[in-house]
Amino acid sequence: MPIISGGALRACFRWIASVLGGTALLWLAGLAGLLALANLVHVDIPAQLARKLPLLQSHPRLIFAGESRTEFGVDPLLAAKLLHQAQGYAVNIAYEAGEPLAVMGAAHAFPEVFRDAHVVLSVAPFNFNEGVRSAAVYPLGVAARLTVPQQLATFLPLRLGTLIRYIRSAFAARLADIEGVAIHGPVPAQGGVLMLNGRAPDYPNLGRHPHYQGWDISGPRARGAVAAMCELARLSRKLTVVEPPWIPGDRSGDAAWLGYEADTLQLLQRAAERCGFRVINMAAIAGLSAAEYSDEMHVNQDGMPIYTRALIERLDP
């Protein structure tokens, strides 16, 4: 049986390393090329939002927008009824992981609608927190404003899925734009609201929620969200930014959560003073109990009318 010499073995290892290194470089170059193309085709209105925008055909005067706590929590038909207005006066264009930059994109696309409307925009911690880089909630508009080297440095090697989602979403958004989904698509039912069932399990410590991981609201996410809100204040008749409620409970001992919420509220209030919009903190709502939540963040179909009424009472439409 022939014996492989040490020199031959080292040469074999060097060859394997060079092949793997070359493959990795080719893969990285291919990923960089896809990211560059995604940056080129990106539009600020993602496909999820584009599918909601046919609702604007009614020229609504009250537009509920933002992330999933509005998508599943605010009934625009009930809101219009409470304000003694006809159906179509209020619409819900919120979508899961919605971001202010996307709503700003919609305002640029439909300036005549937003100019006459009161926009009520909900925000969540992931809109601002740099520590959360998971694919499901990373703001696509923020990712698009990073250079390719910044994208690679920010998400590799552990968050490759976020880059893949961004690439897929960029092409999906461009396709929706080309097909005119925002104008010619079917009008969503029930004014755009969706309903959740079920009841939430107990969630005693919100400070440990994944949305607060690595808490940092000093980076490009917060800057992008604030810039978009300031632009929305300029483009709309009125802008109200809402911090929706979490599941009720005794949070007096949850110092981390209290601090995170205070940081967010301070960030929003500073921006509101500078740019001329209003901030509402919906932290506590009378009559809304844990039984009206489907999880720690989202009200269920029983909680929706309670939350909608409370929000309308706080608004100045």
QUIGI-V326350 format. One record per residue. N is the residue number from 1. RES is the residue in one small letter. SS is DSSP state (a for helix, b for strand, c for the rest). Layout:
BEGIN
{{N;RES;SS} {N;RES;SS}}
END
This chain:
BEGIN
{{1;m;c} {2;p;c} {3;i;c} {4;i;c} {5;s;c} {6;g;a} {7;g;a} {8;a;a} {9;l;a} {10;r;a} {11;a;a} {12;c;a} {13;f;a} {14;r;a} {15;w;a} {16;i;a} {17;a;a} {18;s;a} {19;v;a} {20;l;a} {21;g;a} {22;g;a} {23;t;a} {24;a;a} {25;l;a} {26;l;a} {27;w;a} {28;l;a} {29;a;a} {30;g;a} {31;l;a} {32;a;a} {33;g;a} {34;l;a} {35;l;a} {36;a;a} {37;l;a} {38;a;a} {39;n;a} {40;l;a} {41;v;a} {42;h;c} {43;v;c} {44;d;c} {45;i;c} {46;p;c} {47;a;a} {48;q;a} {49;l;a} {50;a;a} {51;r;c} {52;k;c} {53;l;a} {54;p;a} {55;l;a} {56;l;a} {57;q;a} {58;s;a} {59;h;c} {60;p;c} {61;r;c} {62;l;b} {63;i;b} {64;f;b} {65;a;b} {66;g;c} {67;e;c} {68;s;a} {69;r;a} {70;t;a} {71;e;a} {72;f;c} {73;g;c} {74;v;c} {75;d;c} {76;p;a} {77;l;a} {78;l;a} {79;a;a} {80;a;a} {81;k;a} {82;l;a} {83;l;c} {84;h;c} {85;q;c} {86;a;c} {87;q;c} {88;g;c} {89;y;c} {90;a;b} {91;v;b} {92;n;b} {93;i;c} {94;a;c} {95;y;c} {96;e;c} {97;a;c} {98;g;c} {99;e;c} {100;p;a} {101;l;a} {102;a;a} {103;v;a} {104;m;a} {105;g;a} {106;a;a} {107;a;a} {108;h;a} {109;a;a} {110;f;c} {111;p;a} {112;e;a} {113;v;a} {114;f;a} {115;r;a} {116;d;c} {117;a;c} {118;h;b} {119;v;b} {120;v;b} {121;l;b} {122;s;b} {123;v;b} {124;a;c} {125;p;a} {126;f;a} {127;n;a} {128;f;c} {129;n;c} {130;e;c} {131;g;c} {132;v;c} {133;r;c} {134;s;c} {135;a;c} {136;a;c} {137;v;c} {138;y;c} {139;p;c} {140;l;a} {141;g;a} {142;v;a} {143;a;a} {144;a;a} {145;r;c} {146;l;c} {147;t;c} {148;v;a} {149;p;a} {150;q;a} {151;q;a} {152;l;a} {153;a;a} {154;t;a} {155;f;a} {156;l;c} {157;p;c} {158;l;c} {159;r;c} {160;l;a} {161;g;a} {162;t;a} {163;l;a} {164;i;a} {165;r;a} {166;y;a} {167;i;a} {168;r;a} {169;s;a} {170;a;a} {171;f;a} {172;a;a} {173;a;a} {174;r;a} {175;l;a} {176;a;a} {177;d;a} {178;i;a} {179;e;a} {180;g;c} {181;v;a} {182;a;a} {183;i;a} {184;h;a} {185;g;c} {186;p;c} {187;v;c} {188;p;c} {189;a;a} {190;q;a} {191;g;a} {192;g;a} {193;v;c} {194;l;c} {195;m;c} {196;l;c} {197;n;c} {198;g;c} {199;r;c} {200;a;c} {201;p;c} {202;d;c} {203;y;c} {204;p;c} {205;n;c} {206;l;a} {207;g;a} {208;r;a} {209;h;c} {210;p;a} {211;h;a} {212;y;a} {213;q;c} {214;g;c} {215;w;c} {216;d;c} {217;i;c} {218;s;c} {219;g;c} {220;p;a} {221;r;a} {222;a;a} {223;r;a} {224;g;a} {225;a;a} {226;v;a} {227;a;a} {228;a;a} {229;m;a} {230;c;a} {231;e;a} {232;l;a} {233;a;a} {234;r;a} {235;l;a} {236;s;c} {237;r;c} {238;k;b} {239;l;b} {240;t;b} {241;v;b} {242;v;b} {243;e;b} {244;p;c} {245;p;c} {246;w;c} {247;i;c} {248;p;c} {249;g;c} {250;d;c} {251;r;c} {252;s;c} {253;g;c} {254;d;c} {255;a;a} {256;a;a} {257;w;a} {258;l;a} {259;g;a} {260;y;a} {261;e;a} {262;a;a} {263;d;a} {264;t;a} {265;l;a} {266;q;a} {267;l;a} {268;l;a} {269;q;a} {270;r;a} {271;a;a} {272;a;a} {273;e;a} {274;r;a} {275;c;a} {276;g;c} {277;f;c} {278;r;b} {279;v;b} {280;i;b} {281;n;b} {282;m;c} {283;a;c} {284;a;c} {285;i;c} {286;a;c} {287;g;c} {288;l;c} {289;s;c} {290;a;a} {291;a;a} {292;e;a} {293;y;b} {294;s;c} {295;d;c} {296;e;c} {297;m;c} {298;h;c} {299;v;b} {300;n;c} {301;q;a} {302;d;a} {303;g;a} {304;m;a} {305;p;a} {306;i;a} {307;y;a} {308;t;a} {309;r;a} {310;a;a} {311;l;a} {312;i;a} {313;e;a} {314;r;a} {315;l;c} {316;d;c} {317;p;c}}
END
